[in-house]
Amino acid sequence: MAAILLNCMGNDHNDYIQPIVKVKNPNLDTMEEDILYHFSLGTKTHNLPEMFGDIKFVCVGGSANRMKAFAQFIHKELELPGNQEEIIDICEGTDRYCMYKVGPVLSISHGMGVPSISIMLHELIKLLHHALCRDVVLFRLGTSGGIGLAPGTVVVTAKAVDYSFLPKFEQVVLGKVITRSTELDEGVANELLQCSTELQNFPTVIGNTLCTHDFYEGQGRLDGALCSFSHEEKLEYLRKAYDAGVRNIEMESTVFAAMCRVCDLKAAVVCVALLNRFDGDQITSSHEVLVEYQQRPQVLVSHFIKKRMGLIV
């Protein structure tokens, strides 16, 4: 689809011409209708430019409840009219994902793991394209296991890396392996780090993020139903990861970074470390402490959004 150039209005980041969000699939040009099945939306059934054309920030996270809470939180932070408790799930026609629109912010759940977030991203990027959105920044907000970090530390991802600590995502397409780069936008990462210095008691680092396809053996945990390695082998792998610049482990960052990069979307992964994996495998902090930790990525990205919108200096 041809990129449409339109004037952007707003803050200093939007005062130049920006193309609409790109898709990299010429087959979409021949389709009379594009049904975004897992969102329960479509180009014929919904006026996507009217519904979503003003979106500038997209925040995605695994938990449906957490992304609803973030939508309510950002509604309050942006001081928007209306009752934040009455925000409607746009995807209520499906039980796969939830989606909430709060002013120029879209909050969406993506489930757990690469396959789940990959499906969501395909339809999200098409949604942004069909809605003629431009100058959009995407954030993945999440939790993770830290490597050599104190619990509660926020990690802004520099590069999402695979099991061999390389910044790449491999996708099998028609029986062939397609490899894509997973480097994220350095400018957005540095802007987030600067925002963290403006918040009180907010430990934040920029580091590489290891993306795995499993929570237990794939992340070197000793407490799963299966375990094929020793405690010493686990620690050796974590030390190698640390030496490669890895500071946390989660399960979605490589495909998120790869797809955003291919479509020229600025993006960032912001995850809080719930524990230091050198110290153990199970999360032992109290519920109250974990709730506060889980809110930290939301607080940081909210601060970023408010600065971009000129609501704070």
N, C-alpha and C positions, 0 to 999 in steps of 0.2 A: 504494500500500500504506500502510496506516495506520501512523503512527509509534508505536512501543511505548516507553513511558517506563519506564526501569529505574534502580535505584540503582547508582551507580558507586562503587567502592571503590578506595582507593589513595592517591596523593599529593594535594597541595592542588588540582591541576588537575582531579581526578576526584571531588571530594567533594560533588558536587551532581548532580541528576537530569539525565541526558543522553538524547536520543532516539537510536534506532538510525540508522545511516547511511541517508540518504534516496536514493530513486530518483525520477526525474521522468518516469515512464511508466506510466499507468494500465492499459495492455494487459497488464502482467505479472501483474495480479490475476486475469486470466482463464486463465492458462496452468497446466495441470496439472503441467508440468515445465519447468524452465529449464535448457537445456543450455549451459554455458559452453564452447563448442566449442574455442576456441583455448587453453583451459587444460586440456582433457580432464577437466572436472569437470561435475557436474550436481546438481540439487536432489533427484533421486530416487536417483541412484547413489552419492551421498556425503552424509554427515552434516555439512553445512557449519558449523552452530553448534558442534558438537563439535570439528571440525578447526580452526576459525578464530575462534571466539567471543571469545577473549582477546586478539586483535590490537589494539594501540594505536598502532603505528607502521608505516607502509608506506614502503619505500624502493625507488624504481624508477630504472633506468639503462639505457642503450642496450645495453651489452655483456653477453652471457650469462656470460662468464668473469669479468667484473668484479663482477657481482652475486653470483656464487658466492663470490668472494673476500671480498666485503663480508659475506655471511652467515657465513663462517668467522671473519672479523675480529670481528663483533659478538658471536658466540658466545663468543669469548675475552674480549672486553671485559666482557660481562655475567657472566662466570665461571659459565657454565651447565654442568651435568653432561654427560658423554658426550664422544665424540671429534668434534671439529669437522671432521675430514677425512671423516667418514662422514655428513655432512648430505645428505639425500635430496632430489632434484629432484621436487617434487610434480607438475610438469607433464611428467614423462618420457614420458607417452603422446602428446605432440605435440612437433614440432620448432620451433614458432613462438616460444614464450617459455619461460623457466625460472623456477621459483618455489621459494624456500626459506623455511621457517618456523623462526625461532630465538626461542623464548620468545614475547614479545609483539610481535616484529618480523617483518615479512614483507618479503622481498627478491625483487624481480621484474625481469626484463629487459623492455625495450620496443622494441628494434630502433632503426632510424634514421628520423627524420622524423615529421611530423604524422600521416600515415595509420596508421603502425605503432603509435604510442603511443595514438592514438585508439581503435583496436580493443581494445587491452589495457585501457584505462581503462574502457570500457563494461563489460567483463566483470569487471574488478576491483571497480568500484563495486557492481555487482549481487552479486558474491561477498560483499562486506562487509555489504551489506544482508541477504542471505539468512542470513548467519552471525550476525545480530543484534549486530554490532559497534557500539560507540559511543565517542565521544570519541577519534576516530582522527585522527592527523596524518600527512599524506602529504608525502614529499620526493622531488623529482627530483634525482638526483646525476649530474653529468656534467662533460664538458670543453667548452671554448668558445674562441673567439678573443676576446682582450681588445681594448678600444678605449681607448688612453691609459693602460694599466695594465702594470706589469711582469709578465713571465711568472711564474706561480706564485701570483698573487693570486686569492683566492676571491671570487666575486661572489654575494651573496645578492640575489635579484631582488625589486625593489619592485613593478614592473609589467612584464609581458611585452608587448612592443609589436610591431606589424606593420611592413611596409616603409615606411609613412608615419609611423612613430614614435608611433602612436596605440595606447592600451591596449584593443585589441579583437581578437576572433577571428571571422572570417567563414566560415560553413559553408553550402554550397549544399544545400538540402533541398527535394526535389520541384521543382527548377528555380528556387527562390527563395533569395535570400541571407539567412541568419539571422546576426545580429550579437550577440555576447556579450562581456561585460566580462572583462578579464584581470587585474584587480587581485588581488594576493595578500594573505595575512593579515599585517598590519603587526606585530602582537604577536609572531608566530612569527619574523618576520624580525629584529626587535629582540632577541629572546631568543638567536637564533643569533649576532648580532653581539656580544652580551655574552659568549657562550661563546667566541668567537674571542679575546677579550682575556685569557682564562684559559689559553690555549695559547701556547707559546713560538714566536716567529718565525713567526707565522701571519697574514700580511697579508690582511685581509678588508674588503670594502666592500659597502654596499648601493647598488644602482643598477638602472636599467632594463635589460632584456634584449631584444635584437632577435631575433625568431624568423623564420627564412626557410624557404623550401621547397626550398632547394638549397644545396650546400656551395661551389659554384664561382661562377658568374655571380651567383647570388642573394645571395651574400655579398660581392660586389665583388672577387672574386679574379681576378688577371691570368694565372693558370697553369693554367686548365682547357683542355679540348679546344676550347671556344668562348670567345670574348671579344669583346664588342660595344661596349667603352668604352675610354677612355684611362686612363693612370696618374693624370693630373690629375683626371679625373672621379671616379675611385675615391676619391681623397683628399678631394675636395669632399663626397662622400656620407658618408664616415666622419666628417668634421668636423661635418656637420649632425647626424649621429647622436649624437656626443659632446655637442654643444650641447643636444640634446634629453634629456640625462641617460642615454643608453645607454652602458653600460660593457662589454658583451660580446655576442657573437652565437652562437646555436645554432639548433636546428631542431625543438624540441618544446614550448617553454615556453607558447606562446599557448593551444593546445588543453588542455594540462595545467591551466593556471590557469583557463581558462573552464569546463571540466567540473567541477573541484573547487568553483568558486564557485557554479555552478548547484545543486550538490548539497549546499551548505553544509558542505563539508569544509575544514578548515584545512590549508593547504598551503604549501610553500616550494620554490623552485628554488635549488639550491646547485651552482654550476659553477666550476671552476678555469679560469683563462685560461692557455692553453698558449703564447701568443705575443701580442705587441702588433701589431695589424693595421696600425698606422701605419708599422711598421718592415719589413713584408713579409707574404707570403702563405703561405710554407711553414714547417712546423714543423722546426726545426733542432736543438733540444735533444737531448742524448744519451738513450738508452733509460733509463738509470738515473735521470736527472733527471725524465723524463716519468713514470716509475712513481711517484716520490715526489710529483710534482704531482697525479697522478690519485688518490692516496690522501687528499689533503687534504679534499675534501668528505666522504669517509667518516669521517675523524677528527673533523671538526666536528660532523656529525650524530650520531655515536656519543657525543660529549661531551654534546650536547643530550639524547639519550635517557637517558643515565645520570643526568643531573641531574633529569629529569622522574621517573625511577624512584626517586629518593632515594639513589642509590648513591654520589654525590659531592655535596658541599655547594657 
